Amino acid sequence: MARTQFYKNIVPALPKQGVTRCPPRIKLSAEARKILKIQHRTTAMSYQEDLNNAWAEIEAIKDKLAAKYSKSCARVGVDLHGGRGSLTKGRQNKTSAWNAFIWKMRQIMGEGTDPGCGVLTDITQDANLRARYEATSNKECELYVQELERYKATNAKAQRISARSKTNDIMHTVAAIEDELVNLGLQTNAEAMLVVVKGSTNMTTKPRLFTTERVENFLAGTLKMDPGDFVTHMEGCAIGGLRGAANHKNRLSSAWTFLRELINTKLVEVTGDAAATMKWTQYWWDIVTKYRVVVDGWPNSIPFGNLSDVVKTLHEYESLTRKWQKGKIFFKTLSEQEFAEMDEDQQQQIDNGEIDIPTRKTCSDKGQKRVHLAEGGGLSQKRKRTRAGVSSDERSSTWECHECDYKKAEKFQSIFESYEGKVELIVWDGGNSHSSNEGQRELI
């Protein structure tokens, strides 16, 4: 029996599309078109006005931030991503023929020219150089562009030699990565953490840590980990391996101890007081007011305060130590007029609520029981009434009175006479006992 092939000669039918139908066109009257046109223009004008107001507010914020943090308006605008179309146009990486020509002329001039920022100005303002560029053919300009692109590629992939070039490369690259991470978080709600530490000791780059808000809360709240300690341990591990990470805490403690002793030594040299020590919490009262000196040259990147609270990395300790040793940070002696002006500013800031009044120093004997002095000058002693042993033949009682004189003892004579036998009275006068056996005990 032959095999039967189904659907051999059947061609599948194409799907049918419906008939394209255009909606009926509504013809508006002249008055309706006029009203609709006015509405469109009004909406467009209102939108443009609100948009201009928004840009004006952004410009005001840019000027305020630039003046507050001493930055250029262009830099603040880039950080705010406020440029029109900057998020959609992208970055132009095409090499300019004019830039390639200027670079080639600089290479031809050689190293004999003066370095610095003024070199580019001198080259671009040269009229003969401009005329020479206009006379250059397109083929030569293309060769200059290709040569400059090869030079850029070599510098981008080549290993840095000097410590300065390494530091600059790290700073610029990390700053660009941080900006991209911020943009990524705003667009996708992604959380990120970036840690950059040096892997050798031939660089002076400080550790860089970038974390978003949620990651920072996770490290501090859930893991109970200080980001500064995490970065310093990672730096120690990168430089010295696991042993370096284990010994990093000891190195950090040694650096803190050395810096503290150095600051105390500088303070003793300025004040002449051998017992002077640096007080961070009571800085205004114990240092400025008492010795009339202030710390000058403290870096803005590190808050001024107790070293254990504000300094978290070994690099910061080393940086502060070098600045104290070189004299960039020092104790400045104040005149009476300068101190009066600073005191007035301090009181004004306290009145305005800008700074809080430091609390009173805790007493050194907090938690200890204080010893009170008696009237006679001796130590106060608490005495309890005790009953001495009484025999069957003779009943005797001993009473101890605290700070009792002879006149008070005579008042109680009638009470003691009711007892059978002898009653011995030990009189305490200013902490000294008197007894009859020594010629001072009285029998009543």
C-alpha angles and dihedrals in degrees: 000000000000120000115251119223113210124209092008098138098028116110114207113245119243117244113261121233123213122252112276108245124193117211114248113270113238114216113216124209122242092257093050092049090050093051092047091049091052091050092051092049092047092051092047093049092048092050092048091049093051090046091052091049090052091051090048090054091049091050090050090050090048092052091047094050092044092052094044098049099029095243132135120262090238092057092048090048091053091049090049092045087227097144114118107257094353092129095052107032095061127202125312111227098174113124114236119232090222092053090048091050092049091049091050092050090051089052091050093050089057131201094312093088123090114269124225141072093306093068094078092047092052092049098047094046093053108110093199090055091052091052090048090054092052090051093052115104123239092246092058091047090053090052090051090050093050092048092050092049091052089049091051092049091051093051092046094054102029121101117258114243107187124060091233093056090048092051093047092048092051094047095048094044094047091047091053092048091050091053091051091049091051091051091047091052092050092049101040105015089241120163119218143174125203123191122183121180133163118260098203139035096240091085132070096205113137119223116272122211124182121181133163119237097262093048090050091051089048092054094046100036107032105026094031088222127146110226090217093056090046092054094046093050090049091050091050091050092048092051103036105014122232091329090055091051091050093049094042093090091055091049090050091050092048092050091050092049093048093048092048092051090046092053091048090050092052090049092051091050092053099041100034090223111128091200095052116124131176115263114196101177095043093033097137097048102033099038113018099034096037102042102019093232133121135193110254128190098029109161118251093223092067120056115237109248146084110344093227091057105040103032116068106157135063091232092061091050091050092046093051091046092053092048092050091048094048093046097246087123114042145147111266119206114229128216121225091257093051091047091050091052092048091047091052091050090048093053091046092053090049091050091049091050094241092127131025124239108250114242122249116276115262115252115252092231095053110149095018125112112247120227114232122214123232125232093259093055098258129109116285112247124195112224127194128204109255133183117223124216113289122209125211092248099042127032112202133169131195122212124191118204122193116228094345121158129207096263092057090048091057091055090062093050094099090054094051093048090068089070119087114237128012127328119204117210118199108201120205114205113181093331095312117115123218123202132179093235090066094045092267102079113102125208112212 
